[in-house]
Amino acid sequence: MPAQWTGELIGDIHNAGLKIRDVAEEAKLNPKYVSQLLHGKAVSQKAESKLRDALDRLVSRMGEDADGSPNS
């Protein structure tokens, strides 16, 4: 069974209007590996923070792009 954080992260990715592939690329991870992590087929102690950080960076950039100024 996947860890609870995986479902939360998938929901956050969806709510941000992004794809898992986008977050995987930002985290510099193979999208197939990230899929395995999110479906409980692989386990990593560092994956949650690495993927969460990548999502946060993408969302921050989206905010900057929307109005041309930093999102604070």
C-alpha positions in Angstrom: 0.0 0.0 0.0 1.4 3.5 -0.9 2.3 5.8 1.9 -0.2 8.6 2.8 2.1 11.3 1.5 1.8 9.9 -2.0 -1.9 10.5 -2.3 -1.6 14.0 -0.8 1.2 14.8 -3.3 -0.8 13.5 -6.2 -3.7 15.7 -5.1 -1.5 18.7 -4.8 0.0 18.1 -8.2 -3.5 17.8 -9.7 -4.8 21.0 -7.9 -1.8 22.9 -9.2 -2.7 22.0 -12.7 0.5 20.1 -13.2 1.4 16.5 -14.3 3.5 14.0 -12.4 6.0 14.2 -15.2 6.4 17.9 -14.6 7.3 17.4 -11.0 9.5 14.4 -11.8 11.5 16.4 -14.3 11.9 19.3 -11.8 13.1 16.9 -9.2 15.5 15.4 -11.7 14.0 12.0 -11.3 12.9 9.5 -13.9 9.1 9.8 -14.4 8.7 6.0 -14.4 10.5 5.8 -11.0 8.3 8.6 -9.6 5.3 6.7 -10.7 6.6 3.6 -8.9 7.1 5.7 -5.8 3.6 7.2 -5.9 2.0 3.8 -6.5 3.9 2.1 -3.6 6.0 -0.1 -5.9 9.3 1.6 -4.8 10.3 3.2 -1.5 12.7 6.0 -0.8 13.4 7.9 2.4 14.2 11.1 0.5 11.5 11.0 -2.2 8.8 12.9 -0.4 10.9 16.0 0.4 12.5 15.9 -3.0 9.2 15.8 -4.9 7.5 18.2 -2.5 10.4 20.7 -3.0 10.1 20.3 -6.8 6.3 20.9 -6.7 6.8 24.0 -4.5 9.3 25.4 -7.0 7.0 24.8 -9.9 4.0 26.4 -8.2 6.1 29.4 -7.2 7.2 29.9 -10.8 3.6 29.7 -11.9 2.7 32.5 -9.5 5.6 34.6 -10.8 4.6 34.0 -14.5 0.9 34.9 -13.8 1.6 38.5 -12.8 5.2 39.1 -13.8 6.3 39.6 -10.2 7.6 37.3 -7.5 5.0 35.5 -5.6 5.5 36.4 -1.9 
